[in-house]
Amino acid sequence: MDYEKIVLKDEECRKSLERVSEHGKQTFEKAFEIEFTYNSTALSNNTLNMMETKTLISDGLSVGGKKLQDVFKSYNHHRAYLYLKKCVESNKQLDEEMITEMNRLINDNVSPAGTYKKLSAGAEMEVHMDRFLKAIANNHMDNIINNATYAHAEFARIKPFEAGNNRTARLIMNYQLMLYGFPAIAISVRQKAKYEECLNTYFETKELEPLADLIANAVYSKLDEHLQMIGMIR
C-alpha cells in the first residue's frame, strides 16, 4: 500500500470530519470501541462475540453463559483503550508508565499484570524495553505506519509481561497511529492466520513489510469506512 495514498485519504477524511457533529463523531468512536475490543480479544482467543461485546461495554449489561475470565478480558481491554485515548489527548510520547498501566488494566482480575518478567540469564527486561522505547521515540522507521508496525511487532517479540502481551502490542500500535493523526484500527479476527504469519515472519527474520502492509491496508480501509459513514449522515 502506497503511503502517500494513505496520507491523501487521511487528509480527505479530516476535512470531511470537520462537517460532522460531535454526536456523529461520538457515534463513530463508540462503534469502533466495540469493533476493536471484540477483534483484539478474539485474536487472543476470547469467546465473546461482537453482540456480547456491545452488550458489555456499550449497554453496560452482564453477559451470561460465558467464563468470568472472558468477560473481564473484554471489559478490561475497553478500559485500557479509554486510558490510551486520554494519553493521546495529552500528546505524550509512549513511555514505560503508559505501557505498564495498559498491561495492568488488560490483566486486572485475570492474570499477573504490569510487572516485567524476570529473565533467567543475561540482561534485565528493563534493558530491552529501554532500547524499544528509544527506537520508538526516535521514529527510526521511514513513516508513521511503519513506526507503528515496528512498535507492535517488536513489543510482541520482546513479550515483557507474563500475560496480555499481544493485546498490549495492539494498543501500542494504535497509540502510535493516533498520536500522529491516523485513525486507530482493529485487525480483524478473520485475518488471524495471516496476521500471525506476518508476526512470525518478523520474529524469525525481522522482515517488517508483510505486517506493515496488513496494517497499512487496515488504516486505508478504516479511512474509507469513515468517509462512507460521513456521506450517509450528511
C-alpha positions as CSV (number, residue, x, y, z in Angstrom):
1,M,0.0,0.0,0.0
2,D,1.4,3.4,-1.1
3,Y,2.0,5.6,2.0
4,E,1.2,8.8,0.1
5,K,-2.1,7.4,-1.0
6,I,-3.0,6.8,2.7
7,V,-1.9,10.3,3.7
8,L,-4.1,11.9,1.0
9,K,-7.0,9.7,2.1
10,D,-6.4,10.8,5.7
11,E,-6.4,14.5,4.7
12,E,-9.7,14.0,2.9
13,C,-11.2,12.3,5.9
14,R,-10.1,15.0,8.3
15,K,-11.7,17.7,6.1
16,S,-14.9,15.8,5.9
17,L,-15.0,15.1,9.6
18,E,-15.0,18.9,10.2
19,R,-18.6,18.9,9.0
20,V,-19.7,16.1,11.3
21,S,-21.4,17.0,14.6
22,E,-19.9,15.9,17.9
23,H,-22.7,13.4,18.3
24,G,-21.8,11.9,14.9
25,K,-18.2,11.7,15.9
26,Q,-19.1,10.0,19.2
27,T,-21.2,7.5,17.3
28,F,-18.2,6.6,15.1
29,E,-16.0,6.2,18.1
30,K,-18.4,4.1,20.2
31,A,-18.8,1.7,17.2
32,F,-15.0,1.5,16.9
33,E,-14.6,0.7,20.6
34,I,-16.8,-2.3,20.2
35,E,-15.1,-3.4,17.0
36,F,-11.6,-3.1,18.4
37,T,-12.4,-4.7,21.8
38,Y,-14.1,-7.6,20.1
39,N,-11.4,-8.3,17.4
40,S,-8.4,-7.7,19.7
41,T,-9.7,-10.0,22.4
42,A,-10.9,-12.6,19.8
43,L,-7.4,-12.7,18.3
44,S,-6.3,-13.7,21.8
45,N,-8.9,-16.5,21.9
46,N,-11.6,-14.7,23.9
47,T,-15.1,-16.2,23.3
48,L,-17.4,-13.2,23.5
49,N,-18.9,-12.4,20.1
50,M,-19.5,-8.9,18.7
51,M,-23.0,-8.5,20.1
52,E,-21.9,-9.8,23.5
53,T,-19.1,-7.3,23.5
54,K,-21.6,-4.5,22.7
55,T,-23.9,-5.6,25.5
56,L,-21.0,-5.5,27.9
57,I,-19.2,-2.3,27.1
58,S,-21.8,-0.1,25.4
59,D,-25.1,-1.2,27.1
60,G,-23.3,-1.9,30.5
61,L,-25.1,-5.2,30.9
62,S,-23.6,-8.5,32.1
63,V,-23.1,-11.4,29.6
64,G,-24.5,-14.8,30.7
65,G,-23.1,-18.2,29.7
66,K,-19.5,-17.1,29.5
67,K,-16.5,-17.6,31.6
68,L,-15.9,-14.7,34.0
69,Q,-12.3,-14.5,32.8
70,D,-13.5,-13.9,29.2
71,V,-15.9,-11.2,30.4
72,F,-13.1,-9.5,32.3
73,K,-10.8,-9.7,29.3
74,S,-13.3,-7.7,27.1
75,Y,-14.2,-5.2,29.9
76,N,-10.5,-4.7,30.7
77,H,-9.5,-4.2,27.1
78,H,-12.1,-1.5,26.7
79,R,-10.8,0.2,29.9
80,A,-7.2,0.1,28.5
81,Y,-8.3,1.7,25.2
82,L,-10.1,4.5,27.1
83,Y,-6.9,5.1,29.0
84,L,-4.9,5.1,25.8
85,K,-7.2,7.8,24.4
86,K,-6.6,10.0,27.4
87,C,-2.9,9.7,26.9
88,V,-3.3,10.6,23.2
89,E,-5.2,13.8,24.2
90,S,-2.2,14.7,26.4
91,N,0.1,14.3,23.4
92,K,2.6,12.3,25.4
93,Q,5.3,10.1,23.8
94,L,4.9,6.4,24.6
95,D,6.7,5.6,27.8
96,E,7.2,2.8,30.3
97,E,4.5,4.1,32.7
98,M,1.8,4.1,30.0
99,I,2.8,0.6,28.8
100,T,2.7,-0.9,32.2
101,E,-0.6,0.7,33.0
102,M,-2.2,-0.6,29.8
103,N,-1.0,-4.1,30.7
104,R,-2.2,-3.7,34.2
105,L,-5.7,-2.7,33.0
106,I,-5.8,-5.5,30.5
107,N,-5.0,-8.2,33.1
108,D,-7.0,-6.8,36.0
109,N,-8.7,-9.7,37.8
110,V,-7.4,-12.1,35.2
111,S,-3.6,-12.5,35.2
112,P,-0.4,-11.1,36.8
113,A,-0.2,-7.6,35.5
114,G,2.1,-4.6,34.9
115,T,5.3,-6.2,36.1
116,Y,8.1,-7.3,33.7
117,K,9.1,-11.0,33.5
118,K,12.3,-12.0,35.2
119,L,14.9,-13.2,32.7
120,S,16.8,-16.4,33.6
121,A,20.0,-15.2,32.1
122,G,21.7,-12.0,30.8
123,A,20.2,-8.6,30.6
124,E,17.2,-7.5,32.6
125,M,13.9,-6.9,30.8
126,E,14.3,-3.2,31.5
127,V,17.3,-3.0,29.2
128,H,15.2,-4.5,26.3
129,M,12.3,-2.1,27.0
130,D,14.6,0.9,27.2
131,R,16.0,0.1,23.7
132,F,12.5,-0.4,22.4
133,L,11.2,2.9,23.8
134,K,14.2,4.8,22.4
135,A,13.7,3.4,19.0
136,I,10.0,4.4,19.1
137,A,10.8,7.9,20.3
138,N,13.3,8.4,17.5
139,N,10.7,7.4,14.9
140,H,13.5,5.4,13.3
141,M,11.3,4.0,10.5
142,D,10.6,5.9,7.3
143,N,6.9,6.7,8.0
144,I,4.3,6.7,10.8
145,I,2.6,3.5,9.8
146,N,5.9,1.6,9.6
147,N,6.9,3.0,13.0
148,A,3.5,1.8,14.5
149,T,4.1,-1.5,12.9
150,Y,7.6,-1.8,14.3
151,A,6.2,-0.8,17.8
152,H,3.6,-3.7,17.6
153,A,6.0,-6.3,16.2
154,E,9.0,-5.6,18.4
155,F,6.9,-5.4,21.6
156,A,5.2,-8.7,20.7
157,R,8.7,-10.2,20.1
158,I,10.1,-9.0,23.4
159,K,7.0,-10.2,25.4
160,P,8.0,-8.3,28.5
161,F,5.0,-9.2,30.6
162,E,3.6,-12.5,32.0
163,A,0.3,-12.1,30.1
164,G,-1.5,-9.9,27.7
165,N,1.5,-9.0,25.5
166,N,-0.2,-9.2,22.1
167,R,-3.3,-7.2,23.3
168,T,-0.9,-4.6,24.7
169,A,1.0,-4.6,21.4
170,R,-2.2,-3.8,19.5
171,L,-2.9,-1.0,21.9
172,I,0.6,0.4,21.4
173,M,0.2,0.2,17.6
174,N,-2.9,2.2,17.8
175,Y,-1.3,4.7,20.2
176,Q,1.4,5.4,17.7
177,L,-1.1,5.8,14.9
178,M,-3.4,8.1,16.8
179,L,-0.6,10.2,18.3
180,Y,0.4,11.2,14.7
181,G,-3.1,11.8,13.4
182,F,-4.1,8.4,11.8
183,P,-7.2,6.5,13.0
184,A,-7.0,3.6,15.3
185,I,-7.6,0.2,13.6
186,A,-9.0,-3.2,14.5
187,I,-7.1,-6.1,12.9
188,S,-10.0,-8.4,12.1
189,V,-10.1,-11.8,13.7
190,R,-11.0,-13.1,10.2
191,Q,-7.4,-12.3,9.3
192,K,-5.9,-14.1,12.3
193,A,-4.0,-16.7,10.3
194,K,-2.4,-14.0,8.0
195,Y,-1.7,-11.7,11.0
196,E,0.0,-14.4,12.9
197,E,2.0,-15.4,9.8
198,C,3.2,-11.8,9.5
199,L,4.2,-11.6,13.1
200,N,6.1,-14.9,12.9
201,T,7.9,-13.6,9.8
202,Y,9.1,-10.7,11.8
203,F,10.1,-12.8,14.8
204,E,12.2,-15.1,12.5
205,T,13.7,-12.7,10.0
206,K,13.0,-9.1,11.3
207,E,11.2,-8.6,8.0
208,L,8.5,-6.0,8.7
209,E,6.9,-5.5,5.3
210,P,4.2,-8.2,5.5
211,L,2.8,-6.9,8.7
212,A,3.3,-3.2,7.7
213,D,1.3,-3.9,4.5
214,L,-1.5,-5.6,6.5
215,I,-1.7,-2.6,8.9
216,A,-1.5,0.0,6.1
217,N,-4.4,-1.7,4.3
218,A,-6.4,-1.7,7.6
219,V,-5.7,2.1,8.0
220,Y,-6.8,2.8,4.4
221,S,-9.9,0.7,4.9
222,K,-10.8,2.5,8.1
223,L,-10.4,5.9,6.4
224,D,-12.6,4.7,3.6
225,E,-15.2,3.5,6.1
226,H,-15.2,6.8,7.8
227,L,-15.8,8.6,4.5
228,Q,-18.7,6.3,3.6
229,M,-20.3,6.9,7.0
230,I,-19.8,10.7,6.7
231,G,-21.5,10.5,3.3
232,M,-24.5,8.7,4.9
233,I,-25.1,11.3,7.6
234,R,-24.7,14.4,5.6
